[in-house]
Amino acid sequence: MAPRRPQRRRDFGTVRRLPSGSWQARYWAPDGERRTAPETFETKTDAQTWLNVTQADIERKVWRDPDAGAIPFEEFALTWVKERGLAVTTEDLYRLLLRLHILPTFGEWRLDEIDPADVRTWRTERLTATGPTQVAKADRLLKAILETAADDELIRRNPCRIKGAGKESPDERPVATVAQVDAVAEAMGPRWRLMVYLAAYGPMRPEEQAALRRPDVSLDPLAVYVTKAEPERTNGQRAPGDTKSAAGKRTIVLPGFLYKEVDRHLRWFAEPGENGLLFVGEKGAPFRRTSFGRKWRKARELVGLPDNFRFYDLRHTGHTLSTRSGATLKDTMVRAGQSSEKAAMVYQHSPLDRQMEVANGIDGLVRTQRAKVAEVVEPPGAREA
């Protein structure tokens, strides 16, 4: 019997000439599958060079399955949102951004089809169709989704590379005066005036006020205890849950002038029962954002506040007044339930009248110091001597 021939070691790849005259390269991928180069080559040398580069990528462990990014963007994006474990309001926002701004362009594209030029074209088109704030939010979401695709080695690199594209630069929000806060509280009516004051002098977020119940309010000491939030989803349903961050759980000591407002609201308007909601509508149901918004817009117009003055802007007023009262940045962060100085600084305002106060204060300080120096240089009575 003839001796058995030794088994030939399997080569990494092969090249062959096709009937068309071009050359094809095939190789064994790390997953054990036989793969063909995505293109053909004019010469055998070109095909062999491509094989050598591919083999080097595999040995350096930088090879990527060329079919990995064949997943439709919409499929990957919706799964991404589902798997994040997001707060319901954040999930609502992401789905809205996808539906309005991202999926109409990239929904049917494969992940590996999206390149930096496509992202730039998309962003330019969006900026002509909507405001820069919405485009910045959409860009951040698109970048986050594609960054996960890159981490999962479905694409080589994130194509979202425009520096600063996800940064929001909104206009500075308006600040109300004390007289304007009182006027709009009066215009909102007895049932809702306390919400205005808690937003301005708390300062509390609307979703925090929505969750307040009788045990969360104290008259002695005059304070509000924030432990949870109930934001309203886009479908109109409440989403009870935690505060925006751990810093949101806090005790807010209220200024004494609000004692009568809080006491009267508890007796007249809060939901009956030991655990009744603090704010309910005329029919006893939790207030809705749409109905409250109509009341707010009407009151705002009645007292002459700007059309762009939102209910949420009352928090800016609260921050400004806290700062003017001598509160430190940390003090304002605690009152507002903010966990970072960057977030708190958004609400720090110094309008023209405050700048005039600062300038007058500097003027007085410098004059006093100069007077002291003059007394030392030329004591009283020196000229007479």
TORKOL-4160 file (C-alpha; in steps of 0.2 Angstrom, whole numbers, padded with zeros to 4 digits, m for minus):
385
<pt num="1" X="0000" Y="0000" Z="0000"/>
<pt num="2" X="0007" Y="0017" Z="m0005"/>
<pt num="3" X="0010" Y="0029" Z="0010"/>
<pt num="4" X="m0003" Y="0042" Z="0013"/>
<pt num="5" X="0001" Y="0059" Z="0007"/>
<pt num="6" X="0002" Y="0072" Z="0020"/>
<pt num="7" X="m0013" Y="0084" Z="0020"/>
<pt num="8" X="m0008" Y="0101" Z="0012"/>
<pt num="9" X="m0010" Y="0116" Z="0024"/>
<pt num="10" X="m0024" Y="0127" Z="0019"/>
<pt num="11" X="m0018" Y="0143" Z="0011"/>
<pt num="12" X="m0025" Y="0159" Z="0018"/>
<pt num="13" X="m0032" Y="0164" Z="0001"/>
<pt num="14" X="m0032" Y="0162" Z="m0017"/>
<pt num="15" X="m0033" Y="0172" Z="m0033"/>
<pt num="16" X="m0041" Y="0167" Z="m0049"/>
<pt num="17" X="m0044" Y="0175" Z="m0066"/>
<pt num="18" X="m0063" Y="0177" Z="m0071"/>
<pt num="19" X="m0070" Y="0174" Z="m0089"/>
<pt num="20" X="m0071" Y="0193" Z="m0090"/>
<pt num="21" X="m0052" Y="0194" Z="m0088"/>
<pt num="22" X="m0052" Y="0203" Z="m0071"/>
<pt num="23" X="m0045" Y="0194" Z="m0055"/>
<pt num="24" X="m0055" Y="0189" Z="m0040"/>
<pt num="25" X="m0048" Y="0186" Z="m0022"/>
<pt num="26" X="m0055" Y="0174" Z="m0010"/>
<pt num="27" X="m0049" Y="0170" Z="0008"/>
<pt num="28" X="m0053" Y="0161" Z="0024"/>
<pt num="29" X="m0061" Y="0173" Z="0037"/>
<pt num="30" X="m0058" Y="0171" Z="0056"/>
<pt num="31" X="m0075" Y="0165" Z="0058"/>
<pt num="32" X="m0071" Y="0150" Z="0047"/>
<pt num="33" X="m0081" Y="0156" Z="0032"/>
<pt num="34" X="m0074" Y="0157" Z="0014"/>
<pt num="35" X="m0076" Y="0175" Z="0009"/>
<pt num="36" X="m0074" Y="0185" Z="m0008"/>
<pt num="37" X="m0066" Y="0202" Z="m0009"/>
<pt num="38" X="m0080" Y="0215" Z="m0012"/>
<pt num="39" X="m0072" Y="0220" Z="m0028"/>
<pt num="40" X="m0062" Y="0213" Z="m0043"/>
<pt num="41" X="m0045" Y="0218" Z="m0048"/>
<pt num="42" X="m0037" Y="0222" Z="m0065"/>
<pt num="43" X="m0021" Y="0212" Z="m0062"/>
<pt num="44" X="m0016" Y="0197" Z="m0052"/>
<pt num="45" X="m0004" Y="0207" Z="m0042"/>
<pt num="46" X="m0017" Y="0219" Z="m0037"/>
<pt num="47" X="m0028" Y="0205" Z="m0031"/>
<pt num="48" X="m0013" Y="0197" Z="m0021"/>
<pt num="49" X="m0009" Y="0214" Z="m0013"/>
<pt num="50" X="m0027" Y="0215" Z="m0007"/>
<pt num="51" X="m0025" Y="0198" Z="0001"/>
<pt num="52" X="m0009" Y="0202" Z="0009"/>
<pt num="53" X="m0017" Y="0218" Z="0017"/>
<pt num="54" X="m0032" Y="0208" Z="0023"/>
<pt num="55" X="m0022" Y="0194" Z="0030"/>
<pt num="56" X="m0012" Y="0208" Z="0040"/>
<pt num="57" X="m0028" Y="0215" Z="0046"/>
<pt num="58" X="m0033" Y="0198" Z="0053"/>
<pt num="59" X="m0016" Y="0195" Z="0061"/>
<pt num="60" X="m0017" Y="0213" Z="0069"/>
<pt num="61" X="m0035" Y="0209" Z="0075"/>
<pt num="62" X="m0042" Y="0224" Z="0066"/>
<pt num="63" X="m0051" Y="0215" Z="0053"/>
<pt num="64" X="m0070" Y="0218" Z="0052"/>
<pt num="65" X="m0083" Y="0207" Z="0045"/>
<pt num="66" X="m0088" Y="0217" Z="0029"/>
<pt num="67" X="m0106" Y="0211" Z="0031"/>
<pt num="68" X="m0107" Y="0216" Z="0049"/>
<pt num="69" X="m0114" Y="0234" Z="0045"/>
<pt num="70" X="m0128" Y="0227" Z="0033"/>
<pt num="71" X="m0141" Y="0230" Z="0047"/>
<pt num="72" X="m0154" Y="0244" Z="0043"/>
<pt num="73" X="m0151" Y="0259" Z="0053"/>
<pt num="74" X="m0169" Y="0260" Z="0059"/>
<pt num="75" X="m0169" Y="0242" Z="0065"/>
<pt num="76" X="m0152" Y="0246" Z="0075"/>
<pt num="77" X="m0158" Y="0263" Z="0081"/>
<pt num="78" X="m0175" Y="0257" Z="0088"/>
<pt num="79" X="m0166" Y="0242" Z="0097"/>
<pt num="80" X="m0153" Y="0254" Z="0104"/>
<pt num="81" X="m0167" Y="0265" Z="0112"/>
<pt num="82" X="m0176" Y="0250" Z="0119"/>
<pt num="83" X="m0160" Y="0243" Z="0127"/>
<pt num="84" X="m0155" Y="0259" Z="0135"/>
<pt num="85" X="m0166" Y="0258" Z="0150"/>
<pt num="86" X="m0171" Y="0276" Z="0148"/>
<pt num="87" X="m0183" Y="0286" Z="0158"/>
<pt num="88" X="m0199" Y="0286" Z="0149"/>
<pt num="89" X="m0199" Y="0305" Z="0145"/>
<pt num="90" X="m0181" Y="0303" Z="0138"/>
<pt num="91" X="m0187" Y="0288" Z="0128"/>
<pt num="92" X="m0201" Y="0298" Z="0121"/>
<pt num="93" X="m0189" Y="0312" Z="0116"/>
<pt num="94" X="m0177" Y="0300" Z="0107"/>
<pt num="95" X="m0191" Y="0292" Z="0098"/>
<pt num="96" X="m0198" Y="0309" Z="0093"/>
<pt num="97" X="m0181" Y="0315" Z="0087"/>
<pt num="98" X="m0179" Y="0299" Z="0077"/>
<pt num="99" X="m0196" Y="0300" Z="0069"/>
<pt num="100" X="m0195" Y="0319" Z="0064"/>
<pt num="101" X="m0177" Y="0321" Z="0060"/>
<pt num="102" X="m0166" Y="0305" Z="0058"/>
<pt num="103" X="m0176" Y="0291" Z="0051"/>
<pt num="104" X="m0183" Y="0300" Z="0036"/>
<pt num="105" X="m0165" Y="0302" Z="0030"/>
<pt num="106" X="m0156" Y="0287" Z="0037"/>
<pt num="107" X="m0170" Y="0274" Z="0041"/>
<pt num="108" X="m0168" Y="0263" Z="0026"/>
<pt num="109" X="m0149" Y="0265" Z="0025"/>
<pt num="110" X="m0137" Y="0251" Z="0031"/>
<pt num="111" X="m0126" Y="0256" Z="0045"/>
<pt num="112" X="m0110" Y="0254" Z="0034"/>
<pt num="113" X="m0117" Y="0266" Z="0021"/>
<pt num="114" X="m0117" Y="0281" Z="0031"/>
<pt num="115" X="m0102" Y="0292" Z="0029"/>
<pt num="116" X="m0096" Y="0309" Z="0036"/>
<pt num="117" X="m0102" Y="0318" Z="0020"/>
<pt num="118" X="m0119" Y="0310" Z="0022"/>
<pt num="119" X="m0120" Y="0317" Z="0040"/>
<pt num="120" X="m0114" Y="0334" Z="0035"/>
<pt num="121" X="m0128" Y="0335" Z="0021"/>
<pt num="122" X="m0141" Y="0329" Z="0033"/>
<pt num="123" X="m0136" Y="0342" Z="0046"/>
<pt num="124" X="m0137" Y="0356" Z="0033"/>
<pt num="125" X="m0154" Y="0351" Z="0027"/>
<pt num="126" X="m0160" Y="0350" Z="0045"/>
<pt num="127" X="m0154" Y="0367" Z="0049"/>
<pt num="128" X="m0164" Y="0374" Z="0035"/>
<pt num="129" X="m0180" Y="0365" Z="0041"/>
<pt num="130" X="m0180" Y="0367" Z="0060"/>
<pt num="131" X="m0171" Y="0376" Z="0074"/>
<pt num="132" X="m0153" Y="0374" Z="0079"/>
<pt num="133" X="m0158" Y="0367" Z="0096"/>
<pt num="134" X="m0167" Y="0353" Z="0089"/>
<pt num="135" X="m0154" Y="0349" Z="0076"/>
<pt num="136" X="m0141" Y="0348" Z="0090"/>
<pt num="137" X="m0151" Y="0336" Z="0100"/>
<pt num="138" X="m0154" Y="0325" Z="0085"/>
<pt num="139" X="m0135" Y="0326" Z="0081"/>
<pt num="140" X="m0131" Y="0320" Z="0098"/>
<pt num="141" X="m0143" Y="0305" Z="0097"/>
<pt num="142" X="m0137" Y="0300" Z="0080"/>
<pt num="143" X="m0119" Y="0301" Z="0086"/>
<pt num="144" X="m0123" Y="0290" Z="0101"/>
<pt num="145" X="m0131" Y="0277" Z="0091"/>
<pt num="146" X="m0117" Y="0276" Z="0078"/>
<pt num="147" X="m0104" Y="0276" Z="0092"/>
<pt num="148" X="m0112" Y="0260" Z="0099"/>
<pt num="149" X="m0112" Y="0253" Z="0081"/>
<pt num="150" X="m0093" Y="0257" Z="0081"/>
<pt num="151" X="m0090" Y="0249" Z="0098"/>
<pt num="152" X="m0099" Y="0233" Z="0092"/>
<pt num="153" X="m0088" Y="0233" Z="0077"/>
<pt num="154" X="m0102" Y="0235" Z="0065"/>
<pt num="155" X="m0094" Y="0250" Z="0057"/>
<pt num="156" X="m0075" Y="0255" Z="0057"/>
<pt num="157" X="m0078" Y="0273" Z="0064"/>
<pt num="158" X="m0092" Y="0284" Z="0069"/>
<pt num="159" X="m0096" Y="0295" Z="0054"/>
<pt num="160" X="m0102" Y="0309" Z="0065"/>
<pt num="161" X="m0087" Y="0320" Z="0066"/>
<pt num="162" X="m0093" Y="0338" Z="0065"/>
<pt num="163" X="m0085" Y="0347" Z="0080"/>
<pt num="164" X="m0098" Y="0356" Z="0091"/>
<pt num="165" X="m0112" Y="0350" Z="0081"/>
<pt num="166" X="m0121" Y="0343" Z="0096"/>
<pt num="167" X="m0118" Y="0358" Z="0107"/>
<pt num="168" X="m0134" Y="0369" Z="0110"/>
<pt num="169" X="m0132" Y="0387" Z="0111"/>
<pt num="170" X="m0149" Y="0393" Z="0115"/>
<pt num="171" X="m0153" Y="0412" Z="0118"/>
<pt num="172" X="m0152" Y="0418" Z="0136"/>
<pt num="173" X="m0169" Y="0415" Z="0144"/>
<pt num="174" X="m0178" Y="0430" Z="0150"/>
<pt num="175" X="m0180" Y="0434" Z="0169"/>
<pt num="176" X="m0195" Y="0441" Z="0177"/>
<pt num="177" X="m0196" Y="0455" Z="0190"/>
<pt num="178" X="m0204" Y="0452" Z="0207"/>
<pt num="179" X="m0219" Y="0463" Z="0201"/>
<pt num="180" X="m0221" Y="0453" Z="0185"/>
<pt num="181" X="m0221" Y="0437" Z="0196"/>
<pt num="182" X="m0234" Y="0444" Z="0207"/>
<pt num="183" X="m0244" Y="0450" Z="0192"/>
<pt num="184" X="m0244" Y="0433" Z="0183"/>
<pt num="185" X="m0248" Y="0424" Z="0199"/>
<pt num="186" X="m0263" Y="0435" Z="0201"/>
<pt num="187" X="m0268" Y="0432" Z="0183"/>
<pt num="188" X="m0267" Y="0413" Z="0184"/>
<pt num="189" X="m0281" Y="0413" Z="0198"/>
<pt num="190" X="m0282" Y="0407" Z="0216"/>
<pt num="191" X="m0280" Y="0389" Z="0211"/>
<pt num="192" X="m0264" Y="0390" Z="0202"/>
<pt num="193" X="m0255" Y="0405" Z="0209"/>
<pt num="194" X="m0245" Y="0394" Z="0221"/>
<pt num="195" X="m0238" Y="0385" Z="0207"/>
<pt num="196" X="m0231" Y="0401" Z="0200"/>
<pt num="197" X="m0223" Y="0406" Z="0217"/>
<pt num="198" X="m0215" Y="0388" Z="0219"/>
<pt num="199" X="m0208" Y="0389" Z="0202"/>
<pt num="200" X="m0200" Y="0406" Z="0205"/>
<pt num="201" X="m0195" Y="0406" Z="0223"/>
<pt num="202" X="m0192" Y="0387" Z="0225"/>
<pt num="203" X="m0187" Y="0385" Z="0212"/>
<pt num="204" X="m0196" Y="0369" Z="0207"/>
<pt num="205" X="m0198" Y="0360" Z="0190"/>
<pt num="206" X="m0216" Y="0358" Z="0184"/>
<pt num="207" X="m0214" Y="0339" Z="0185"/>
<pt num="208" X="m0209" Y="0340" Z="0203"/>
<pt num="209" X="m0224" Y="0351" Z="0207"/>
<pt num="210" X="m0235" Y="0338" Z="0199"/>
<pt num="211" X="m0230" Y="0325" Z="0211"/>
<pt num="212" X="m0232" Y="0335" Z="0227"/>
<pt num="213" X="m0244" Y="0329" Z="0240"/>
<pt num="214" X="m0250" Y="0335" Z="0257"/>
<pt num="215" X="m0236" Y="0326" Z="0267"/>
<pt num="216" X="m0223" Y="0335" Z="0256"/>
<pt num="217" X="m0228" Y="0352" Z="0262"/>
<pt num="218" X="m0224" Y="0359" Z="0279"/>
<pt num="219" X="m0230" Y="0375" Z="0287"/>
<pt num="220" X="m0218" Y="0374" Z="0302"/>
<pt num="221" X="m0205" Y="0375" Z="0296"/>
<pt num="222" X="m0211" Y="0383" Z="0279"/>
<pt num="223" X="m0204" Y="0370" Z="0267"/>
<pt num="224" X="m0207" Y="0358" Z="0253"/>
<pt num="225" X="m0200" Y="0341" Z="0252"/>
<pt num="226" X="m0196" Y="0335" Z="0235"/>
<pt num="227" X="m0194" Y="0316" Z="0234"/>
<pt num="228" X="m0201" Y="0311" Z="0216"/>
<pt num="229" X="m0207" Y="0318" Z="0200"/>
<pt num="230" X="m0222" Y="0315" Z="0188"/>
<pt num="231" X="m0218" Y="0322" Z="0171"/>
<pt num="232" X="m0232" Y="0321" Z="0158"/>
<pt num="233" X="m0228" Y="0310" Z="0142"/>
<pt num="234" X="m0232" Y="0315" Z="0125"/>
<pt num="235" X="m0247" Y="0304" Z="0125"/>
<pt num="236" X="m0254" Y="0314" Z="0140"/>
<pt num="237" X="m0251" Y="0301" Z="0153"/>
<pt num="238" X="m0241" Y="0304" Z="0169"/>
<pt num="239" X="m0225" Y="0295" Z="0172"/>
<pt num="240" X="m0222" Y="0294" Z="0191"/>
<pt num="241" X="m0204" Y="0291" Z="0195"/>
<pt num="242" X="m0188" Y="0298" Z="0203"/>
<pt num="243" X="m0182" Y="0315" Z="0202"/>
<pt num="244" X="m0171" Y="0321" Z="0187"/>
<pt num="245" X="m0156" Y="0316" Z="0197"/>
<pt num="246" X="m0151" Y="0312" Z="0215"/>
<pt num="247" X="m0149" Y="0330" Z="0219"/>
<pt num="248" X="m0167" Y="0333" Z="0215"/>
<pt num="249" X="m0172" Y="0325" Z="0231"/>
<pt num="250" X="m0171" Y="0339" Z="0243"/>
<pt num="251" X="m0179" Y="0350" Z="0256"/>
<pt num="252" X="m0183" Y="0368" Z="0249"/>
<pt num="253" X="m0186" Y="0381" Z="0263"/>
<pt num="254" X="m0198" Y="0394" Z="0257"/>
<pt num="255" X="m0197" Y="0412" Z="0260"/>
<pt num="256" X="m0209" Y="0418" Z="0274"/>
<pt num="257" X="m0220" Y="0429" Z="0263"/>
<pt num="258" X="m0227" Y="0413" Z="0255"/>
<pt num="259" X="m0234" Y="0406" Z="0272"/>
<pt num="260" X="m0252" Y="0413" Z="0268"/>
<pt num="261" X="m0251" Y="0407" Z="0250"/>
<pt num="262" X="m0246" Y="0389" Z="0256"/>
<pt num="263" X="m0259" Y="0388" Z="0270"/>
<pt num="264" X="m0273" Y="0395" Z="0260"/>
<pt num="265" X="m0269" Y="0382" Z="0245"/>
<pt num="266" X="m0269" Y="0368" Z="0257"/>
<pt num="267" X="m0286" Y="0373" Z="0265"/>
<pt num="268" X="m0295" Y="0378" Z="0249"/>
<pt num="269" X="m0287" Y="0368" Z="0234"/>
<pt num="270" X="m0277" Y="0353" Z="0238"/>
<pt num="271" X="m0285" Y="0336" Z="0235"/>
<pt num="272" X="m0294" Y="0330" Z="0250"/>
<pt num="273" X="m0286" Y="0316" Z="0261"/>
<pt num="274" X="m0270" Y="0313" Z="0270"/>
<pt num="275" X="m0261" Y="0309" Z="0254"/>
<pt num="276" X="m0270" Y="0321" Z="0242"/>
<pt num="277" X="m0261" Y="0329" Z="0228"/>
<pt num="278" X="m0256" Y="0347" Z="0231"/>
<pt num="279" X="m0262" Y="0353" Z="0213"/>
<pt num="280" X="m0278" Y="0347" Z="0205"/>
<pt num="281" X="m0290" Y="0354" Z="0192"/>
<pt num="282" X="m0307" Y="0361" Z="0196"/>
<pt num="283" X="m0314" Y="0344" Z="0194"/>
<pt num="284" X="m0302" Y="0336" Z="0206"/>
<pt num="285" X="m0291" Y="0327" Z="0193"/>
<pt num="286" X="m0272" Y="0330" Z="0191"/>
<pt num="287" X="m0269" Y="0345" Z="0180"/>
<pt num="288" X="m0264" Y="0342" Z="0162"/>
<pt num="289" X="m0250" Y="0351" Z="0153"/>
<pt num="290" X="m0261" Y="0356" Z="0139"/>
<pt num="291" X="m0274" Y="0364" Z="0150"/>
<pt num="292" X="m0262" Y="0372" Z="0161"/>
<pt num="293" X="m0252" Y="0379" Z="0146"/>
<pt num="294" X="m0268" Y="0388" Z="0140"/>
<pt num="295" X="m0270" Y="0396" Z="0156"/>
<pt num="296" X="m0252" Y="0401" Z="0157"/>
<pt num="297" X="m0251" Y="0409" Z="0139"/>
<pt num="298" X="m0267" Y="0419" Z="0143"/>
<pt num="299" X="m0260" Y="0425" Z="0160"/>
<pt num="300" X="m0243" Y="0429" Z="0151"/>
<pt num="301" X="m0252" Y="0440" Z="0138"/>
<pt num="302" X="m0263" Y="0448" Z="0151"/>
<pt num="303" X="m0248" Y="0455" Z="0161"/>
<pt num="304" X="m0237" Y="0459" Z="0146"/>
<pt num="305" X="m0223" Y="0446" Z="0148"/>
<pt num="306" X="m0214" Y="0442" Z="0132"/>
<pt num="307" X="m0221" Y="0428" Z="0121"/>
<pt num="308" X="m0206" Y="0418" Z="0123"/>
<pt num="309" X="m0207" Y="0418" Z="0142"/>
<pt num="310" X="m0210" Y="0400" Z="0147"/>
<pt num="311" X="m0217" Y="0394" Z="0164"/>
<pt num="312" X="m0200" Y="0385" Z="0166"/>
<pt num="313" X="m0192" Y="0402" Z="0165"/>
<pt num="314" X="m0198" Y="0406" Z="0182"/>
<pt num="315" X="m0183" Y="0395" Z="0188"/>
<pt num="316" X="m0171" Y="0408" Z="0180"/>
<pt num="317" X="m0180" Y="0421" Z="0190"/>
<pt num="318" X="m0178" Y="0411" Z="0206"/>
<pt num="319" X="m0159" Y="0408" Z="0203"/>
<pt num="320" X="m0156" Y="0426" Z="0200"/>
<pt num="321" X="m0165" Y="0432" Z="0216"/>
<pt num="322" X="m0156" Y="0419" Z="0226"/>
<pt num="323" X="m0139" Y="0425" Z="0219"/>
<pt num="324" X="m0144" Y="0443" Z="0223"/>
<pt num="325" X="m0149" Y="0438" Z="0241"/>
<pt num="326" X="m0131" Y="0432" Z="0244"/>
<pt num="327" X="m0133" Y="0414" Z="0240"/>
<pt num="328" X="m0117" Y="0404" Z="0235"/>
<pt num="329" X="m0117" Y="0394" Z="0219"/>
<pt num="330" X="m0119" Y="0378" Z="0230"/>
<pt num="331" X="m0134" Y="0386" Z="0239"/>
<pt num="332" X="m0143" Y="0389" Z="0222"/>
<pt num="333" X="m0138" Y="0371" Z="0216"/>
<pt num="334" X="m0146" Y="0364" Z="0232"/>
<pt num="335" X="m0162" Y="0374" Z="0230"/>
<pt num="336" X="m0164" Y="0370" Z="0212"/>
<pt num="337" X="m0160" Y="0352" Z="0213"/>
<pt num="338" X="m0145" Y="0352" Z="0202"/>
<pt num="339" X="m0130" Y="0340" Z="0202"/>
<pt num="340" X="m0117" Y="0350" Z="0192"/>
<pt num="341" X="m0111" Y="0367" Z="0192"/>
<pt num="342" X="m0112" Y="0368" Z="0173"/>
<pt num="343" X="m0131" Y="0365" Z="0174"/>
<pt num="344" X="m0133" Y="0378" Z="0188"/>
<pt num="345" X="m0123" Y="0391" Z="0178"/>
<pt num="346" X="m0136" Y="0390" Z="0164"/>
<pt num="347" X="m0148" Y="0399" Z="0176"/>
<pt num="348" X="m0136" Y="0412" Z="0182"/>
<pt num="349" X="m0140" Y="0429" Z="0175"/>
<pt num="350" X="m0133" Y="0446" Z="0177"/>
<pt num="351" X="m0144" Y="0458" Z="0167"/>
<pt num="352" X="m0141" Y="0477" Z="0164"/>
<pt num="353" X="m0148" Y="0483" Z="0181"/>
<pt num="354" X="m0138" Y="0470" Z="0190"/>
<pt num="355" X="m0122" Y="0476" Z="0181"/>
<pt num="356" X="m0127" Y="0493" Z="0186"/>
<pt num="357" X="m0128" Y="0488" Z="0204"/>
<pt num="358" X="m0111" Y="0479" Z="0203"/>
<pt num="359" X="m0103" Y="0494" Z="0195"/>
<pt num="360" X="m0111" Y="0506" Z="0209"/>
<pt num="361" X="m0104" Y="0494" Z="0222"/>
<pt num="362" X="m0087" Y="0494" Z="0214"/>
<pt num="363" X="m0088" Y="0513" Z="0213"/>
<pt num="364" X="m0092" Y="0514" Z="0232"/>
<pt num="365" X="m0078" Y="0502" Z="0237"/>
<pt num="366" X="m0065" Y="0511" Z="0227"/>
<pt num="367" X="m0070" Y="0528" Z="0233"/>
<pt num="368" X="m0069" Y="0522" Z="0251"/>
<pt num="369" X="m0052" Y="0513" Z="0248"/>
<pt num="370" X="m0045" Y="0529" Z="0240"/>
<pt num="371" X="m0051" Y="0540" Z="0254"/>
<pt num="372" X="m0042" Y="0529" Z="0267"/>
<pt num="373" X="m0026" Y="0530" Z="0257"/>
<pt num="374" X="m0028" Y="0549" Z="0255"/>
<pt num="375" X="m0030" Y="0550" Z="0274"/>
<pt num="376" X="m0014" Y="0541" Z="0277"/>
<pt num="377" X="m0004" Y="0551" Z="0264"/>
<pt num="378" X="m0011" Y="0568" Z="0270"/>
<pt num="379" X="m0017" Y="0566" Z="0288"/>
<pt num="380" X="m0032" Y="0578" Z="0293"/>
<pt num="381" X="m0025" Y="0595" Z="0298"/>
<pt num="382" X="m0009" Y="0593" Z="0288"/>
<pt num="383" X="m0012" Y="0608" Z="0277"/>
<pt num="384" X="m0017" Y="0620" Z="0291"/>
<pt num="385" X="0000" Y="0616" Z="0299"/>
